[in-house]
Amino acid sequence: MKMQLTAIAAAVALAVSFSASADPRDWTNDTTSYSPSAATFGAQEGIRSGMDGYSQHSDSTVQYSKIDQSGAGANALVNQYDGPQYSLIEQSGADDQATVEQRSGNLNGQNESIIKQHSYNDGNTATVKQIGYRNDSYIDQLGDNNTATVNQINNTQLSDSIIHQRGENNEATINQTNNTDETWSFVGQYGDNNIAVVSQNMADLSSSYIYQDSNSLSVGHYAEVTQTGQTNLSVIRQVGNTPGHAVHNQSGMPGNNTAISNQW
């Protein structure tokens, strides 16, 4: 279920009913010496089915779109209005482009977008724009020099975004802005010289996780998180042989925000 953040002393605990076991999103449950550990971040991948936006694409009342493309240079474009809405795009070539825009005009609007670009090659682009009450976005890219951008804007409470990139020189950008209470984002990048930028604006009780893992000595990773609001959590974990650069920017009144950098 959806993550809720509360300030307890100087730490932050996440109280949710995601399952009978401890919530894998809760870094306070991690007892390893360099917590949050890889296991904590690895568990994020399993949250896909538990995200709080609309995922029942088998429902006959849902607008449903599926695009499956193979070969280089494919272009997929999905526009959906007045939710609930579900979009699935799967592409397996190089230099593919996937663009999804989902809009909902009321509090019942629930959008879900899934983009999978698995090419082992370069230059795929995924762009998602969601406007509504509960938005879910999942982008999975395999290869180098890929770009993923997610914009969840205007009344995006209870929205979630996952970007998963495996390869070098990838870039991930997430913007959750305007009344983004209780939003959540996760960026996992596995390879060298990746960039992750997350912005949660006008956000309370929101959280951002960035995990970057490298394989060789190289230029390094860059991660930046900006949060405005109160009782927010930002966690950046950078590991491997390449140097990492982690930047947290938090502001808001009365505050109660938490930022954590783990680099080794």
C-alpha positions in Angstrom: 0.0 0.0 0.0 1.0 3.6 -0.2 3.9 4.7 1.9 3.3 7.1 4.7 6.1 9.1 6.3 6.1 10.3 9.9 8.9 12.0 11.8 10.0 10.1 14.9 12.7 11.9 16.7 15.5 12.4 14.2 14.6 9.4 12.1 11.9 8.6 9.7 9.8 5.4 9.8 7.4 4.3 7.1 4.1 3.0 8.4 2.2 1.1 5.8 0.2 -2.1 5.3 2.0 -3.2 2.1 2.1 -6.8 3.4 2.3 -8.8 6.5 6.0 -8.6 6.5 8.2 -5.5 6.9 7.8 -2.9 4.2 10.9 -3.2 1.9 10.7 0.5 1.4 11.5 1.2 5.0 15.2 1.8 5.4 14.9 1.7 9.2 14.3 -2.1 8.9 17.8 -2.6 7.4 20.3 -3.7 10.0 23.4 -4.1 7.8 26.5 -2.1 8.6 26.2 0.1 5.6 22.4 0.4 5.6 20.4 1.0 3.4 21.9 -2.1 1.8 21.6 -3.6 -1.7 18.9 -5.9 -0.4 16.8 -2.9 0.7 17.1 -1.3 -2.7 16.7 -4.6 -4.6 13.4 -5.1 -2.9 12.0 -2.0 -4.7 11.7 -4.0 -7.8 9.1 -6.2 -6.1 6.9 -3.2 -5.3 5.5 -3.0 -8.8 2.4 -5.0 -8.0 1.7 -3.1 -4.8 1.8 0.4 -6.1 -1.3 2.4 -5.2 -2.3 3.7 -8.6 -4.7 1.8 -10.9 -3.3 -1.6 -12.0 -6.4 -3.6 -12.8 -6.1 -3.4 -16.6 -8.3 -6.4 -17.0 -11.3 -4.3 -15.8 -13.7 -3.7 -18.6 -14.2 -0.1 -17.5 -10.5 0.8 -18.0 -9.1 2.3 -21.2 -6.4 -0.2 -22.3 -3.5 0.2 -24.7 -0.7 -2.2 -25.6 2.0 -1.7 -28.1 4.7 -4.3 -28.9 7.4 -3.3 -31.4 10.6 -4.9 -32.6 13.4 -3.5 -34.8 15.4 -0.3 -34.6 13.9 3.2 -34.8 10.4 2.4 -33.6 8.1 5.1 -32.3 5.2 4.5 -29.9 2.8 7.3 -28.9 -0.1 6.9 -26.5 -2.6 9.6 -25.5 -5.3 8.7 -23.0 -7.9 11.0 -21.4 -10.4 10.6 -18.6 -9.2 7.6 -16.5 -8.9 5.0 -15.3 -6.2 4.2 -17.9 -3.6 1.6 -18.6 -0.8 1.7 -21.1 1.9 -1.0 -21.9 4.7 -0.4 -24.4 7.4 -3.0 -25.2 10.2 -2.2 -27.6 13.2 -4.3 -28.5 15.2 -2.2 -30.9 17.8 0.5 -30.8 17.0 4.2 -31.0 13.3 3.6 -30.1 11.0 6.2 -28.7 8.1 5.8 -26.4 5.8 8.6 -25.3 2.8 8.4 -23.0 0.4 11.1 -21.9 -2.4 10.3 -19.5 -4.8 12.8 -18.1 -7.7 12.5 -15.6 -10.0 15.4 -14.7 -11.2 14.2 -11.3 -10.2 12.6 -8.1 -11.2 9.2 -9.5 -8.6 9.4 -12.2 -6.1 6.6 -12.0 -3.4 6.2 -14.5 -0.8 3.4 -15.1 2.0 3.5 -17.7 4.6 0.7 -18.2 7.4 1.1 -20.7 10.0 -1.7 -21.4 12.8 -1.0 -23.8 15.2 -4.0 -23.9 17.6 -3.7 -26.8 21.2 -4.2 -25.5 21.9 -1.2 -27.8 22.0 2.6 -27.5 19.8 5.6 -27.5 16.3 4.6 -26.4 14.0 7.4 -25.1 11.0 7.0 -22.8 8.8 10.0 -21.8 5.7 9.8 -19.5 3.4 12.6 -18.5 0.6 11.9 -16.1 -2.0 14.3 -14.7 -4.4 12.8 -12.2 -5.0 11.7 -8.6 -3.2 8.3 -8.5 -0.5 7.8 -11.1 1.9 4.9 -11.6 4.8 4.9 -14.0 7.3 2.1 -14.5 10.2 2.4 -17.0 12.7 -0.4 -17.6 15.6 0.2 -20.0 18.4 -2.1 -21.0 21.3 -0.7 -22.9 23.5 2.4 -23.0 22.8 6.1 -23.6 19.1 5.8 -22.7 16.9 8.6 -21.4 13.9 8.3 -19.2 11.7 11.2 -18.1 8.6 11.1 -15.9 6.4 14.1 -15.2 3.6 13.6 -12.7 1.9 17.0 -12.2 -1.1 18.7 -10.8 -2.9 17.0 -8.0 -0.6 13.9 -8.1 -1.2 12.7 -4.5 -0.4 9.0 -4.0 1.6 8.7 -7.2 4.6 6.5 -7.8 7.4 6.3 -10.3 10.1 3.6 -10.9 12.9 4.0 -13.4 15.2 1.0 -13.8 18.2 1.4 -16.2 20.9 -1.2 -16.8 23.9 0.1 -18.8 26.3 3.1 -19.1 25.6 6.8 -19.6 21.9 6.7 -18.9 19.9 9.6 -17.6 16.7 9.5 -15.5 14.6 12.5 -14.5 11.5 12.4 -12.3 9.3 15.5 -11.7 6.5 15.1 -9.2 5.1 18.6 -8.8 2.1 20.6 -7.5 0.2 19.1 -4.5 2.3 15.9 -4.6 1.6 14.7 -1.1 2.6 11.1 -0.3 4.4 10.6 -3.6 7.2 8.1 -4.0 10.0 7.6 -6.5 12.7 5.0 -7.1 15.6 5.2 -9.6 17.9 2.2 -9.9 20.9 2.5 -12.3 23.3 -0.3 -12.8 26.4 0.7 -14.9 28.8 3.6 -15.2 28.4 7.3 -15.5 24.7 7.6 -14.9 22.7 10.7 -14.0 19.5 10.7 -11.8 17.6 13.9 -11.0 14.4 13.9 -8.9 12.2 16.8 -8.0 9.2 16.6 -5.6 7.7 20.0 -5.3 4.9 21.1 -2.9 5.3 17.7 -1.4 4.6 16.5 2.1 5.1 12.9 3.4 7.0 12.0 0.1 10.1 10.0 -0.5 12.8 9.5 -3.1 15.2 6.6 -3.4 18.2 6.6 -5.8 20.5 3.6 -6.2 23.6 3.7 -8.5 26.0 0.9 -8.9 29.1 0.9 -11.1 31.4 -1.7 -12.6 34.6 0.1 -13.5 36.7 3.1 -12.8 35.2 6.0 -14.8 33.9 9.5 -14.6 31.3 8.8 -11.9 27.6 8.9 -11.1 25.6 12.0 -10.3 22.4 12.1 -8.3 20.4 15.1 -7.2 17.1 15.3 -5.3 15.1 18.5 -4.6 12.2 18.4 -2.2 10.0 21.2 -1.0 7.6 20.5 1.8 7.7 18.8 5.1 8.4 15.3 6.5 10.0 14.1 3.3 12.8 11.5 2.9 15.6 11.4 0.4 18.0 8.4 0.2 20.9 8.2 -2.3 23.1 5.1 -2.3 26.2 5.0 -4.6 28.5 2.0 -4.7 31.2 0.5 -6.9 34.5 1.5 -8.3 33.4 4.8 -9.8 33.1 8.0 -7.7 29.7 9.2 -6.9 28.3 12.7 -6.4 25.1 13.0 -4.3 23.2 16.3 -3.8 20.1 16.7 -1.6 18.1 20.0 -1.5 15.3 20.1 1.0 13.2 23.1 2.1 9.9 23.7 3.8 8.2 24.7 7.1 8.2 23.4 9.7 10.6 20.9 8.1 11.1 17.4 9.6 12.9 16.3 6.4 15.5 13.6 6.3 18.4 13.2 3.8 20.7 10.2 3.7 23.8 9.7 1.5 25.6 6.3 1.4 28.7 6.1 -0.7 31.4 3.5 -0.8 
